[in-house]
């Protein structure tokens, strides 16, 4: 599904050139669950922006479903983002005055053509993340973990082929983080391609493959023999809270 060949990203400020990504090459197959890991400043967010068609590389080729993204104009890239890619960020980016259902439906509300089944699709997306009983709640009435699940529902409502998540557990406690990773694991089992960007190896180990960036290059690309079971971790943490 995804193929990167010799991806480079360099920023220029006057005569100063800063190379952030250097000769990045790897493939992500349809239905894979991949974690991209690295310390702050290693180029993770820059790489995610390129994968999400939010930015273009300075050199190299990025092919999504055999289409080279480097050659597409802004309108074509926007269309791809809206139809093939769902985004989940560390900050939830929810509208404070809108209900969970309205927040989940936002990609459809802002689309060129508002589908007749938008309301039903919003309900289905929230049910898929365990929030069927919170559809009329506003963000201030939801926990951090629940707000992130609304954000995941919003990312899923257009039925994207790829889900990109940038530090999705960064603002969550351990239990809520495990619950979010459990959702990603269920989506992966259902055939969705999941790419999670994180600095936390414990989060990365929920994936089936870890790509480690160091100084803008791929330092490691290895399968995870036994991914951590996020659902079991969430249950264990919930039981621990009850006994304390």
Residue, then its C-alpha position, 0 to 999 in steps of 0.5 A: x500500500x505504501x512505498x517510500x524510496x529515498x525520501x529526504x526532507x530539508x528545510x532552508x532558512x537563508x543560507x542554512x540548510x537543515x536535513x531532517x529526513x535522509x534516504x528514508x526507504x520502507x514499505x507498509x503492506x495493506x493491513x499492517x500495524x506499524x509503529x514509527x518510533x524515535x526520540x524527539x527531533x528524529x524526524x517522526x512528525x515530519x515523516x508522518x506529515x509526508x505519509x499523511x500528504x500534509x507535506x511533500x519531501x525534498x527528494x525521493x518518491x512516496x507511492x500510495x496504492x502505486x500513485x506517486x504523491x510527489x507529482x500530485x497537486x494540492x487538490x489531488x492531495x486534499x482528495x486523497x487525505x479526505x478519502x484514504x487517510x484518517x488522522x488521530x493526534x495527541x491533542x484531540x482537536x474537538x469542538x467544545x460546544x459540539x456533541x460527540x456525535x457532531x464532532x465525529x461527523x465533522x469530516x462529512x459536514x465539511x465534505x463537498x457532498x453531505x451524505x444522506x446517511x451521515x448521522x447513521x455513520x456517526x453513530x456507527x463510528x462512535x459505537x465502534x469505539x465504545x461510545x454508543x452511550x455518550x453521543x450527546x455528551x460534549x467534550x467537557x463531559x468526557x474523560x481524556x480517553x473518551x475524547x480521544x475515542x471521539x477523535x478516532x471515531x472522527x478519523x474512521x467516519x470516512x472509512x479510510x484505508x489508513x489510520x495515522x496516529x501521532x502520539x495518540x496516548x501522549x495526553x492519557x493515563x495508563x488505563x486510557x492509553x491501553x484502551x486506545x491501543x486496544x481499539x487500534x489492535x481491533x481495527x487492525x484485526x478487522x483489516x485496517x492499516x494502522x501507523x502509530x508514531x510514538x516516542x514510547x517503546x511500550x506503546x510501539x510494542x502493541x504494533x506488529x512491526x517497529x521502525x526506529x528513526x535516529x538522526x533522520x534515518x531508519x536505524x531499525x526495522x523489525x517485526x514484533x514477535x509477540x505484540x503486547x495485548x492492549x485489551x488485557x492491559x486495560x482490563x488489568x489496570x481497571x481491576x487494579x483501580x478497583x482494588x486500590 
